[in-house]
């Protein structure tokens, strides 16, 4: 990892000290005098070669953090560690309305540094002759106080990419090496949305009412649209975050409700994409009003109370929006650790009464399937045309509860409209102090490590609470905090047994497909993960979670393991057993050697009863061309695979053992193409079965 160099530190000193230039108590001068500005010196505060991070990505230092930086970087000018003192300023000082607080430290050599209204002020008897100088804002020093990391090696760039997207190819590494982490993030944040999954499904003919009965679901049509995006969409960070969000805001194709479930899920997926880089509050409102979520968690069709029959509002979504989507079951400290009462017991975040009252807010909504209907080909019924799947739920005031609702310390007044009730409820949920650590920890788990330290969670939660501009819930700031953190990028975590995560089974295959450039020659993208076969099963089918709790619980601690002795969470291990390990090895063997077998790739439908001359493994064959060029040299081949699959984290000893095994398959530069590809496929297989690959650091 690279840090600001001595030269860069000297430049930082210049930006602070060269601005000094002059002559009553110095701290009182800071409250009364108008300082001299030297904005032309501010760019010198940035390390060379590192672009200034936009404010949305900056973690703004506190006064104490800034003072600590000065004392470490410029100890000759700011010796010792004096206490931070505070004074209240008069109104309208430095153009700041009200009475801002001045935080300052006075050093033994007479230098005084103050922070007021986010501005850095300096008075020095020797350096400035007592003149007051405004050096800049705290934000201008953010990248020095909290050094950002840039990749020094291709392995470091690869590690970053395997956290930030589903896989990597050489061009991805080149781009990160050229841009650095932050600029790469900014480039990704700025990419426009491409073709939606809904539009692709529609263009392929999956919205037609015919004998294939697409309106009932059937084969995994949505999976094909999503897989295509994961392989070729340029906004790779967005796609990785989308996947993480589908495992946080869970709906499942395993329990389809209504017509056109794959178009309904496509609307949900596309909506997550549109808001993945926006604000968590908007994301939560979209999820709440989405028709697929409404059908899955019973908001759709939820009716107000009826005293005559004893009917009460359904509580399913009210419970899950708190338990799973926002605040969790127990109150948390800012670092995600449990808050406890005087007897050491966890403190519940909500009560049964909160659920009952909040449920009133989510009444009056129903699936908006009004409009044209089509007669089904098989069966005596009609279905709405698939365009309805793009609409959020509609609200019917007559079905909405107008009773007062009290929950989590807020009140929805009696007679409030549906929109007012929803706004009050979602605003209260997002404002709860649990949301930052609760959501932040799970995003860390999905992208970086299964058992993040409280300090890591705390830093991400702080970014959720304030993006540096006073905005809560800024997804870009949260994503950047997760991916740029010391524990994600630092070298120390590579050797820590407490850091890392088991790669999700489905994401291993998606990574393989991305790395070896799977493309559908016919454009149908019919790659589907084997699921349900007793011998060939990857153990996880994305978008088909078994319940609203996802494939695994974020708090799962594998019993009877070393992890359990220290209470370490390892969610992905919840779906690992003897059968799943063997099935993964069996399915992977066929896949890496031959590629996926595709039925009738020239047709959009998945009708297995109509034969096709195009059926086979030719439509989506892996591209091993870069590896085949090294097939005659096991060491070089494994070094390359170690980079693109493991970010260089497989030990030399393990690679030596794999190289010895590859020698059992003699290959030379004169060997034919099938022999060379066979050795490459075997190398890929062995590497993807190794613990050094399965555990991502």
C-alpha positions as CSV (number, residue, x, y, z in Angstrom):
1,X,0.0,0.0,0.0
2,X,1.2,3.5,-0.7
3,X,0.9,6.3,1.8
4,X,1.6,10.1,1.5
5,X,5.3,10.4,1.0
6,X,7.7,12.7,2.9
7,X,7.5,15.1,0.0
8,X,3.7,15.0,0.2
9,X,3.8,15.7,3.9
10,X,6.1,18.6,3.2
11,X,3.6,20.0,0.8
12,X,0.9,19.6,3.4
13,X,3.1,21.6,5.8
14,X,3.6,24.2,3.2
15,X,-0.2,24.5,2.6
16,X,-0.6,25.1,6.4
17,X,2.5,27.1,7.3
18,X,3.4,29.0,4.1
19,X,0.0,30.7,4.4
20,X,1.1,32.2,7.7
21,X,2.4,35.5,7.3
22,X,1.3,38.4,11.2
23,X,0.6,40.3,15.0
24,X,-5.2,40.5,22.8
25,X,-5.3,36.9,23.2
26,X,-4.7,34.8,20.1
27,X,-7.7,32.6,20.8
28,X,-9.9,35.7,21.1
29,X,-8.4,37.0,17.9
30,X,-9.7,33.9,16.2
31,X,-13.2,34.9,17.4
32,X,-13.0,38.5,16.4
33,X,-10.6,39.1,13.5
34,X,-11.3,38.5,9.8
35,X,-8.7,36.0,8.7
36,X,-6.5,36.2,5.6
37,X,-7.5,33.6,3.0
38,X,-4.9,31.7,0.9
39,X,-7.0,29.3,-1.2
40,X,-4.3,29.1,-3.8
41,X,-2.3,27.0,-1.4
42,X,-5.0,24.4,-0.7
43,X,-4.2,22.0,-3.6
44,X,-0.8,21.5,-2.1
45,X,-2.4,19.6,0.7
46,X,-3.2,16.7,-1.6
47,X,-0.6,14.0,-2.0
48,X,0.8,14.0,-5.5
49,X,-0.9,11.7,-8.0
50,X,-4.1,11.4,-5.9
51,X,-7.1,13.3,-7.1
52,X,-9.1,15.1,-4.4
53,X,-12.1,12.9,-3.4
54,X,-15.5,14.5,-3.9
55,X,-17.2,15.6,-0.7
56,X,-19.6,12.7,-0.9
57,X,-16.7,10.3,-0.5
58,X,-14.8,12.2,2.2
59,X,-14.8,11.3,5.8
60,X,-14.5,14.8,7.3
61,X,-12.0,14.9,10.3
62,X,-13.2,16.0,13.7
63,X,-11.2,18.8,15.3
64,X,-9.4,16.3,17.6
65,X,-8.5,14.0,14.6
66,X,-7.1,17.0,12.7
67,X,-5.1,18.1,15.7
68,X,-3.7,14.6,16.1
69,X,-2.7,14.7,12.4
70,X,-0.8,18.0,12.8
71,X,1.0,16.8,15.9
72,X,2.2,13.6,14.1
73,X,3.0,15.1,10.7
74,X,4.4,18.5,11.9
75,X,5.6,17.8,15.4
76,X,8.3,20.6,15.2
77,X,5.6,23.2,14.9
78,X,2.9,21.5,17.0
79,X,4.7,19.8,19.9
80,X,3.1,17.6,22.6
81,X,-0.6,16.8,23.0
82,X,-2.3,19.7,24.7
83,X,-6.0,19.4,25.5
84,X,-8.7,20.7,23.2
85,X,-10.4,23.8,24.5
86,X,-13.6,25.4,23.4
87,X,-15.0,28.9,23.2
88,X,-18.4,30.2,22.0
89,X,-18.0,32.8,19.3
90,X,-20.1,35.9,18.7
91,X,-22.9,35.9,16.1
92,X,-22.0,36.2,12.4
93,X,-18.3,35.4,12.8
94,X,-16.6,34.3,9.7
95,X,-19.9,34.6,8.0
96,X,-21.4,31.9,10.2
97,X,-24.8,32.8,11.6
98,X,-25.4,32.2,15.3
99,X,-22.6,31.6,17.9
100,X,-20.3,29.0,16.5
101,X,-18.0,27.0,18.8
102,X,-14.3,27.5,18.4
103,X,-12.2,24.3,19.2
104,X,-8.5,25.1,19.6
105,X,-5.2,23.8,20.9
106,X,-2.5,26.0,22.2
107,X,1.1,24.7,21.9
108,X,4.1,25.4,24.1
109,X,5.8,27.3,21.3
110,X,2.9,29.8,21.1
111,X,1.3,28.3,18.0
112,X,-2.5,28.1,18.2
113,X,-4.7,26.1,15.8
114,X,-8.4,26.5,15.9
115,X,-11.4,25.0,14.1
116,X,-14.6,27.0,13.7
117,X,-17.5,26.2,11.4
118,X,-15.4,23.6,9.7
119,X,-12.6,26.2,8.9
120,X,-9.0,25.7,9.9
121,X,-7.5,28.9,11.6
122,X,-3.9,29.5,12.6
123,X,-2.0,32.1,14.7
124,X,1.7,31.8,15.4
125,X,4.0,34.4,17.0
126,X,7.0,33.3,15.1
127,X,5.5,32.0,11.8
128,X,2.7,34.6,11.3
129,X,3.7,37.5,13.6
130,X,0.3,37.1,15.2
131,X,-1.7,37.4,12.0
132,X,-4.8,35.2,11.7
133,X,-4.8,33.0,8.7
134,X,-7.6,30.7,7.4
135,X,-5.8,27.8,5.7
136,X,-8.9,26.1,4.4
137,X,-11.6,23.7,5.5
138,X,-11.3,20.5,7.4
139,X,-12.6,18.8,4.2
140,X,-9.5,19.9,2.4
141,X,-7.3,17.9,4.7
142,X,-9.5,14.8,4.7
143,X,-7.3,12.8,2.5
144,X,-4.2,13.5,4.6
145,X,-5.9,12.8,8.0
146,X,-7.4,9.6,6.6
147,X,-4.9,8.5,4.0
148,X,-6.5,6.8,1.0
149,X,-5.0,3.7,-0.4
150,X,-4.0,3.3,-4.1
151,X,-2.9,0.0,-5.6
152,X,0.9,-0.5,-5.6
153,X,0.6,-3.9,-7.3
154,X,-1.8,-5.7,-9.7
155,X,-2.6,-8.1,-6.8
156,X,-3.9,-5.2,-4.7
157,X,-6.0,-3.9,-7.6
158,X,-7.4,-7.4,-8.2
159,X,-8.3,-7.7,-4.5
160,X,-10.2,-4.4,-4.7
161,X,-12.1,-5.5,-7.8
162,X,-13.1,-8.8,-6.2
163,X,-14.7,-6.8,-3.5
164,X,-16.3,-4.3,-5.8
165,X,-17.6,-6.4,-8.7
166,X,-18.3,-10.1,-9.5
167,X,-15.0,-10.9,-11.1
168,X,-12.2,-9.3,-13.1
169,X,-10.3,-9.4,-16.4
170,X,-7.0,-7.9,-17.3
171,X,-8.6,-4.7,-18.6
172,X,-10.3,-4.1,-15.2
173,X,-7.0,-4.3,-13.4
174,X,-5.4,-1.9,-15.9
175,X,-8.2,0.5,-15.2
176,X,-7.8,0.5,-11.5
177,X,-4.0,0.8,-11.7
178,X,-4.5,3.9,-13.9
179,X,-7.3,5.5,-12.0
180,X,-6.7,4.5,-8.4
181,X,-9.5,3.3,-6.1
182,X,-11.4,6.5,-5.6
183,X,-11.4,7.7,-9.1
184,X,-12.5,4.2,-10.2
185,X,-15.4,4.5,-7.8
186,X,-16.3,7.9,-9.1
187,X,-16.2,6.7,-12.7
188,X,-18.5,3.8,-11.7
189,X,-20.9,6.1,-9.8
190,X,-21.2,8.3,-12.9
191,X,-22.0,5.6,-15.4
192,X,-25.6,5.8,-16.7
193,X,-28.1,3.0,-16.4
194,X,-28.0,0.7,-19.3
195,X,-30.8,-1.5,-20.8
196,X,-33.1,-2.8,-18.1
197,X,-33.7,-6.4,-17.4
198,X,-37.4,-5.8,-18.0
199,X,-36.8,-4.3,-21.5
200,X,-34.5,-7.2,-22.4
201,X,-37.1,-9.8,-21.4
202,X,-39.7,-7.9,-23.3
203,X,-37.5,-7.7,-26.4
204,X,-36.8,-11.4,-26.3
205,X,-40.5,-12.2,-26.4
206,X,-41.1,-13.4,-22.8
207,X,-44.1,-11.1,-22.5
208,X,-46.1,-12.9,-25.0
209,X,-49.1,-15.0,-24.0
210,X,-48.6,-18.3,-25.8
211,X,-48.2,-22.1,-25.1
212,X,-45.0,-21.4,-23.1
213,X,-47.0,-19.8,-20.3
214,X,-44.4,-17.2,-19.4
215,X,-47.1,-15.5,-17.3
216,X,-46.9,-18.4,-14.8
217,X,-43.1,-18.3,-14.4
218,X,-41.9,-21.7,-15.4
219,X,-38.2,-21.7,-16.4
220,X,-35.9,-19.0,-14.8
221,X,-36.3,-16.3,-17.5
222,X,-35.4,-13.4,-15.2
223,X,-32.1,-15.2,-14.3
224,X,-31.1,-15.0,-17.9
225,X,-31.5,-11.2,-18.0
226,X,-29.6,-10.7,-14.8
227,X,-26.8,-13.1,-15.8
228,X,-26.4,-11.2,-19.1
229,X,-26.1,-7.9,-17.2
230,X,-23.5,-9.3,-14.8
231,X,-21.4,-10.5,-17.7
232,X,-21.5,-7.4,-20.0
233,X,-22.8,-4.3,-18.3
234,X,-20.1,-1.7,-17.8
235,X,-21.5,-0.5,-14.5
236,X,-19.9,-3.5,-12.7
237,X,-20.0,-1.9,-9.2
238,X,-23.7,-1.2,-9.5
239,X,-24.3,-4.8,-10.4
240,X,-22.4,-6.1,-7.5
241,X,-24.2,-3.8,-5.1
242,X,-27.5,-4.8,-6.7
243,X,-26.7,-8.5,-5.9
244,X,-25.9,-7.5,-2.3
245,X,-29.2,-5.6,-2.0
246,X,-31.2,-8.6,-3.3
247,X,-29.9,-10.5,-0.3
248,X,-30.8,-7.7,2.1
249,X,-34.2,-6.7,0.7
250,X,-35.2,-10.2,-0.1
251,X,-38.0,-11.3,-2.4
252,X,-37.9,-14.7,-4.0
253,X,-38.9,-16.3,-7.3
254,X,-39.3,-19.5,-5.3
255,X,-42.7,-18.2,-4.1
256,X,-44.1,-16.3,-7.1
257,X,-47.4,-14.6,-6.5
258,X,-49.6,-13.5,-9.4
259,X,-48.9,-13.3,-13.1
260,X,-45.6,-12.6,-14.9
261,X,-43.4,-13.2,-11.8
262,X,-40.1,-12.8,-13.8
263,X,-41.2,-9.4,-15.1
264,X,-42.2,-8.4,-11.5
265,X,-38.7,-9.4,-10.3
266,X,-37.1,-7.6,-13.2
267,X,-38.9,-4.4,-12.0
268,X,-37.6,-4.9,-8.5
269,X,-34.0,-5.6,-9.8
270,X,-34.1,-2.6,-12.1
271,X,-35.4,-0.4,-9.3
272,X,-32.5,-1.5,-7.0
273,X,-30.1,-0.5,-9.8
274,X,-31.7,2.9,-10.2
275,X,-31.3,3.6,-6.5
276,X,-28.2,1.7,-5.6
277,X,-26.1,4.9,-5.8
278,X,-28.8,7.2,-4.4
279,X,-30.2,7.5,-0.8
280,X,-31.2,4.7,1.5
281,X,-34.4,6.5,2.3
282,X,-35.5,6.5,-1.4
283,X,-34.4,2.9,-1.7
284,X,-36.6,1.8,1.3
285,X,-39.6,3.6,-0.1
286,X,-39.2,1.9,-3.5
287,X,-38.9,-1.5,-1.8
288,X,-41.9,-0.8,0.3
289,X,-44.2,0.2,-2.6
290,X,-42.8,-2.4,-5.1
291,X,-45.5,-4.8,-6.2
292,X,-43.3,-7.9,-6.0
293,X,-42.4,-7.0,-2.4
294,X,-46.1,-6.2,-1.7
295,X,-47.1,-9.7,-2.9
296,X,-44.2,-11.4,-1.1
297,X,-44.7,-9.8,2.4
298,X,-48.5,-9.2,2.3
299,X,-48.6,-5.4,1.9
300,X,-50.6,-6.0,-1.3
301,X,-54.2,-6.5,-0.3
302,X,-53.6,-5.4,3.3
303,X,-56.9,-4.0,4.6
304,X,-57.8,-1.7,7.5
305,X,-59.3,-3.0,10.7
306,X,-62.9,-4.1,10.7
307,X,-64.4,-4.2,14.2
308,X,-67.5,-6.0,13.0
309,X,-65.5,-9.0,11.9
310,X,-62.5,-8.6,14.2
311,X,-60.2,-8.2,11.2
312,X,-56.9,-6.4,11.9
313,X,-54.2,-5.2,9.5
314,X,-51.7,-7.8,8.4
315,X,-48.4,-7.3,10.4
316,X,-46.0,-9.1,8.1
317,X,-44.4,-6.2,6.4
318,X,-44.4,-4.0,9.5
319,X,-42.4,-6.6,11.3
320,X,-40.0,-7.4,8.5
321,X,-39.3,-3.8,7.6
322,X,-38.0,-3.3,11.1
323,X,-36.4,-6.7,11.8
324,X,-34.7,-7.2,8.4
325,X,-34.6,-3.9,6.4
326,X,-33.8,-1.2,8.9
327,X,-33.3,-1.6,12.7
328,X,-33.0,-5.2,13.6
329,X,-34.2,-6.9,16.8
330,X,-31.8,-5.3,19.3
331,X,-30.5,-1.8,19.9
332,X,-27.0,-1.2,18.7
333,X,-24.1,1.0,19.6
334,X,-22.7,3.0,16.6
335,X,-20.1,0.3,16.0
336,X,-22.8,-2.4,15.7
337,X,-22.2,-4.0,19.1
338,X,-25.2,-4.7,21.3
339,X,-26.5,-2.2,23.7
340,X,-27.4,-3.8,27.0
341,X,-29.5,-2.9,30.0
342,X,-28.4,-2.8,33.6
343,X,-28.7,-6.6,33.9
344,X,-26.5,-7.1,30.8
345,X,-29.4,-8.1,28.5
346,X,-29.9,-6.9,25.0
347,X,-32.4,-4.1,24.6
348,X,-35.2,-4.8,22.1
349,X,-35.7,-2.2,19.4
350,X,-39.4,-2.6,19.1
351,X,-42.4,-4.3,20.8
352,X,-45.4,-6.2,19.6
353,X,-47.4,-3.1,20.1
354,X,-45.0,-1.2,17.7
355,X,-45.7,-3.9,15.0
356,X,-49.4,-3.7,15.5
357,X,-49.5,0.1,15.3
358,X,-47.1,0.3,12.3
359,X,-49.1,-2.2,10.4
360,X,-51.9,0.4,10.1
361,X,-49.5,2.5,7.9
362,X,-49.2,-0.3,5.3
363,X,-52.9,-0.8,4.6
364,X,-54.8,0.2,1.5
365,X,-52.2,-1.0,-1.0
366,X,-52.9,-3.5,-3.8
367,X,-51.3,-4.8,-7.0
368,X,-52.1,-2.4,-9.8
369,X,-53.1,-4.9,-12.4
370,X,-55.8,-2.8,-14.0
371,X,-55.8,-2.5,-17.8
372,X,-55.8,-5.0,-20.7
373,X,-56.1,-8.7,-20.0
374,X,-55.3,-11.6,-22.2
375,X,-56.9,-15.0,-22.4
376,X,-54.4,-17.8,-21.4
377,X,-53.7,-20.5,-24.0
378,X,-53.9,-23.3,-21.5
379,X,-56.6,-23.0,-18.9
380,X,-59.8,-21.1,-18.7
381,X,-58.8,-17.7,-17.3
382,X,-57.4,-14.3,-18.3
383,X,-54.2,-12.6,-17.0
384,X,-53.2,-8.9,-17.1
385,X,-50.8,-8.0,-19.8
386,X,-47.2,-8.0,-18.5
387,X,-47.0,-4.1,-18.6
388,X,-48.7,-4.0,-15.2
389,X,-45.5,-5.5,-13.6
390,X,-43.7,-2.2,-14.0
391,X,-46.1,-0.3,-11.8
392,X,-45.8,0.2,-8.0
393,X,-48.8,-0.8,-5.9
394,X,-51.8,1.5,-6.1
395,X,-53.3,3.0,-3.0
396,X,-57.0,2.9,-2.3
397,X,-57.9,5.4,0.5
398,X,-61.1,3.5,1.5
399,X,-59.1,0.5,2.4
400,X,-56.5,2.4,4.5
401,X,-56.6,2.6,8.3
402,X,-57.1,6.2,9.5
403,X,-56.6,5.4,13.1
404,X,-53.8,7.0,15.0
405,X,-50.6,4.9,15.0
406,X,-47.9,5.1,17.6
407,X,-44.6,3.3,17.1
408,X,-40.9,3.9,17.9
409,X,-41.7,7.1,19.7
410,X,-43.6,8.8,16.8
411,X,-47.2,9.3,16.1
412,X,-49.2,9.1,12.8
413,X,-52.2,11.3,13.6
414,X,-55.7,10.0,13.1
415,X,-57.0,10.8,9.7
416,X,-53.6,11.1,8.1
417,X,-53.5,10.3,4.4
418,X,-51.7,7.3,3.1
419,X,-48.8,9.3,1.8
420,X,-48.4,11.2,5.1
421,X,-48.5,8.0,7.1
422,X,-45.9,6.4,4.9
423,X,-43.6,9.4,5.0
424,X,-43.8,9.6,8.8
425,X,-43.1,5.9,9.2
426,X,-40.2,5.6,6.7
427,X,-38.6,8.9,8.0
428,X,-38.7,7.5,11.5
429,X,-37.2,4.1,10.5
430,X,-34.4,5.7,8.6
431,X,-33.6,8.2,11.3
432,X,-33.2,5.4,13.9
433,X,-29.6,5.1,15.1
434,X,-29.5,1.4,14.4
435,X,-29.9,1.7,10.6
436,X,-26.3,2.7,9.9
437,X,-24.6,-0.1,11.8
438,X,-27.3,-2.6,10.9
439,X,-27.2,-2.0,7.2
440,X,-23.5,-1.2,7.1
441,X,-22.5,-4.4,8.7
442,X,-24.4,-6.5,6.3
443,X,-23.1,-4.6,3.3
444,X,-19.6,-5.3,4.6
445,X,-20.5,-9.0,4.9
446,X,-21.7,-9.2,1.4
447,X,-18.8,-7.4,-0.2
448,X,-15.7,-7.8,2.1
449,X,-15.7,-9.9,5.2
450,X,-18.1,-12.0,7.2
451,X,-17.2,-10.9,10.7
452,X,-16.1,-7.2,10.5
453,X,-14.6,-5.6,13.5
454,X,-16.7,-3.1,15.5
455,X,-14.3,-0.3,14.4
456,X,-14.9,-1.1,10.7
457,X,-18.7,-1.2,11.2
458,X,-18.4,2.1,13.2
459,X,-16.6,3.8,10.3
460,X,-19.2,2.7,7.8
461,X,-22.1,3.6,10.1
462,X,-20.5,7.1,10.5
463,X,-20.6,7.5,6.7
464,X,-24.2,6.4,6.7
465,X,-25.0,9.0,9.4
466,X,-23.2,11.8,7.6
467,X,-21.6,11.8,4.1
468,X,-19.6,14.9,5.0
469,X,-22.3,17.3,3.9
470,X,-24.8,16.5,6.5
471,X,-26.7,14.0,4.4
472,X,-27.9,10.8,6.0
473,X,-28.1,7.5,4.0
474,X,-25.9,8.5,1.0
475,X,-25.3,5.2,-0.6
476,X,-22.2,6.3,-2.5
477,X,-20.6,7.4,0.8
478,X,-21.5,4.1,2.4
479,X,-20.2,2.0,-0.5
480,X,-17.0,4.0,-0.6
481,X,-16.6,3.6,3.2
482,X,-17.0,-0.2,2.9
483,X,-14.6,-0.6,0.0
484,X,-11.9,2.0,1.0
485,X,-11.6,1.0,4.6
486,X,-8.3,0.1,6.1
487,X,-9.6,-3.4,6.9
488,X,-10.7,-3.9,3.3
489,X,-7.6,-2.5,1.6
490,X,-4.8,-2.9,4.3
491,X,-2.3,-5.7,4.1
492,X,-2.7,-6.7,7.7
493,X,-6.1,-8.2,7.1
494,X,-4.6,-10.6,4.5
495,X,-2.8,-12.6,7.3
496,X,-5.6,-12.3,9.9
497,X,-7.6,-15.4,10.5
498,X,-10.5,-13.2,11.6
499,X,-10.8,-11.5,8.2
500,X,-12.4,-12.8,5.1
501,X,-15.5,-14.6,3.9
502,X,-16.5,-17.9,2.3
503,X,-17.4,-17.1,-1.3
504,X,-21.0,-17.7,-1.9
505,X,-21.4,-20.8,-4.2
506,X,-23.4,-18.9,-6.9
507,X,-20.9,-16.1,-6.9
508,X,-18.0,-18.5,-7.5
509,X,-19.7,-19.5,-10.7
510,X,-20.6,-16.0,-11.7
511,X,-16.9,-15.0,-11.1
512,X,-15.7,-17.9,-13.3
513,X,-18.1,-16.9,-16.0
514,X,-17.0,-13.2,-15.8
515,X,-13.3,-14.0,-15.6
516,X,-13.4,-16.3,-18.6
517,X,-15.7,-14.1,-20.6
518,X,-18.7,-16.2,-21.2
519,X,-20.9,-14.7,-23.9
520,X,-24.0,-16.0,-25.6
521,X,-23.3,-16.3,-29.3
522,X,-27.0,-16.5,-30.0
523,X,-28.0,-13.7,-27.6
524,X,-30.3,-15.9,-25.5
525,X,-28.1,-16.1,-22.4
526,X,-29.7,-19.4,-21.2
527,X,-27.0,-20.1,-18.6
528,X,-28.7,-21.4,-15.5
529,X,-27.0,-22.7,-12.4
530,X,-27.8,-26.4,-11.8
531,X,-30.1,-26.6,-8.8
532,X,-31.9,-29.5,-7.2
533,X,-29.8,-32.3,-8.8
534,X,-28.6,-34.7,-6.1
535,X,-25.2,-35.0,-7.7
536,X,-24.7,-31.7,-9.5
537,X,-25.8,-28.7,-7.5
538,X,-24.1,-25.4,-6.8
539,X,-26.2,-25.1,-3.6
540,X,-27.5,-21.6,-4.2
541,X,-29.8,-20.1,-6.8
542,X,-29.6,-16.4,-6.9
543,X,-33.0,-14.6,-6.7
544,X,-34.6,-17.9,-5.5
545,X,-33.9,-17.5,-1.7
546,X,-35.8,-20.0,0.4
547,X,-37.3,-17.3,2.6
548,X,-37.3,-13.6,3.4
549,X,-34.3,-14.4,5.6
550,X,-32.1,-15.0,2.5
551,X,-30.0,-18.1,1.9
552,X,-28.3,-17.6,5.3
553,X,-28.6,-15.4,8.3
554,X,-26.2,-12.5,8.8
555,X,-25.7,-13.5,12.4
556,X,-25.1,-17.2,11.8
557,X,-22.3,-18.6,13.9
558,X,-21.3,-22.1,12.8
559,X,-21.7,-24.4,15.9
560,X,-18.9,-26.6,17.0
561,X,-16.2,-24.6,15.3
562,X,-13.3,-22.4,16.3
563,X,-15.4,-19.5,15.0
564,X,-18.1,-20.3,17.6
565,X,-15.6,-20.1,20.5
566,X,-15.3,-16.4,19.8
567,X,-18.8,-15.8,18.5
568,X,-17.6,-15.0,15.0
569,X,-20.3,-14.8,12.3
570,X,-19.9,-16.7,9.0
571,X,-23.2,-16.5,7.2
572,X,-22.2,-18.5,4.1
573,X,-21.3,-21.5,6.1
574,X,-25.0,-22.0,7.0
575,X,-25.5,-23.6,3.5
576,X,-22.4,-25.8,3.6
577,X,-22.5,-29.5,4.4
578,X,-21.0,-32.7,3.1
579,X,-23.5,-33.1,0.3
580,X,-23.1,-29.5,-0.9
581,X,-19.3,-29.7,-1.0
582,X,-19.5,-32.9,-3.2
583,X,-22.2,-31.5,-5.4
584,X,-20.2,-28.3,-6.0
585,X,-17.1,-30.3,-7.0
586,X,-19.1,-32.5,-9.4
587,X,-20.9,-29.6,-11.1
588,X,-17.8,-27.5,-11.3
589,X,-15.9,-30.3,-13.0
590,X,-18.3,-30.4,-15.9
591,X,-18.6,-26.6,-16.1
592,X,-15.0,-25.6,-16.3
593,X,-14.1,-28.4,-18.7
594,X,-17.0,-28.1,-21.1
595,X,-18.9,-24.9,-20.4
596,X,-22.7,-24.8,-19.7
597,X,-24.9,-27.1,-21.8
598,X,-27.5,-24.9,-23.5
599,X,-30.7,-26.1,-25.0
600,X,-31.9,-24.4,-28.2
601,X,-29.9,-21.2,-27.8
602,X,-31.3,-19.8,-31.1
603,X,-34.8,-19.6,-29.6
604,X,-36.0,-17.4,-26.7
605,X,-38.1,-20.1,-25.1
606,X,-36.8,-22.9,-22.9
607,X,-39.1,-25.6,-24.3
608,X,-37.2,-28.8,-23.8
609,X,-39.5,-30.9,-25.9
610,X,-38.5,-29.4,-29.2
611,X,-35.1,-30.6,-30.4
612,X,-32.5,-28.2,-31.8
613,X,-29.4,-28.7,-33.8
614,X,-27.8,-25.8,-31.9
615,X,-28.1,-27.5,-28.4
616,X,-24.9,-28.2,-26.7
617,X,-21.9,-26.4,-25.1
618,X,-21.0,-24.2,-28.1
619,X,-23.2,-21.1,-27.3
620,X,-21.4,-20.1,-24.1
621,X,-17.9,-21.6,-24.2
622,X,-15.4,-20.1,-21.8
623,X,-12.6,-18.1,-23.3
624,X,-9.3,-19.6,-21.9
625,X,-7.1,-18.1,-24.7
626,X,-4.9,-16.1,-22.3
627,X,-4.4,-19.2,-20.1
628,X,-3.9,-21.6,-23.0
629,X,-0.9,-19.6,-24.1
630,X,0.7,-20.6,-20.7
631,X,-0.6,-24.2,-20.6
632,X,2.9,-25.7,-21.2
633,X,4.2,-23.9,-18.1
634,X,2.3,-24.9,-14.9
635,X,4.0,-22.4,-12.7
636,X,3.2,-19.5,-15.0
637,X,-0.4,-20.7,-15.6
638,X,-1.0,-21.0,-11.9
639,X,0.5,-17.6,-11.2
640,X,-2.0,-16.1,-13.7
641,X,-4.9,-17.9,-12.3
642,X,-3.8,-16.9,-8.8
643,X,-4.1,-13.3,-9.9
644,X,-7.5,-13.4,-11.7
645,X,-9.2,-15.8,-9.3
646,X,-7.5,-15.2,-5.9
647,X,-6.0,-11.8,-6.2
648,X,-2.6,-13.3,-5.6
649,X,-3.5,-14.8,-2.2
650,X,-2.8,-18.5,-2.9
651,X,0.5,-19.4,-1.3
652,X,3.6,-20.6,-3.2
653,X,3.4,-23.9,-1.4
654,X,-0.2,-24.6,-2.6
655,X,0.7,-23.5,-6.1
656,X,3.6,-25.9,-6.1
657,X,1.4,-28.8,-5.1
658,X,-1.1,-27.9,-7.9
659,X,1.8,-27.6,-10.4
660,X,2.9,-31.1,-9.5
661,X,-0.6,-32.4,-10.1
662,X,-0.7,-30.7,-13.5
663,X,2.5,-32.4,-14.5
664,X,0.5,-35.6,-14.6
665,X,-1.1,-34.2,-17.7
666,X,1.9,-33.8,-20.1
667,X,1.5,-30.7,-22.2
668,X,4.1,-28.9,-24.4
669,X,4.1,-26.0,-26.8
670,X,3.5,-28.6,-29.5
671,X,0.4,-30.1,-27.9
672,X,-2.9,-29.8,-29.7
673,X,-5.6,-27.4,-28.6
674,X,-7.8,-29.9,-26.7
675,X,-4.8,-31.0,-24.6
676,X,-3.8,-27.5,-23.7
677,X,-7.4,-26.5,-22.9
678,X,-7.8,-29.6,-20.8
679,X,-4.8,-28.7,-18.6
680,X,-6.1,-25.1,-18.2
681,X,-9.5,-26.4,-17.2
682,X,-8.0,-28.8,-14.7
683,X,-5.9,-26.0,-13.2
684,X,-9.0,-23.8,-12.9
685,X,-10.9,-26.7,-11.3
686,X,-8.2,-27.4,-8.7
687,X,-7.8,-23.8,-7.8
688,X,-11.5,-23.2,-7.4
689,X,-11.7,-26.2,-5.0
690,X,-8.8,-24.9,-2.8
691,X,-9.5,-23.2,0.6
692,X,-7.2,-20.4,-0.6
693,X,-9.8,-19.6,-3.3
694,X,-13.0,-20.5,-1.4
695,X,-12.1,-18.1,1.4
696,X,-11.9,-14.6,0.0
697,X,-9.7,-12.1,1.8
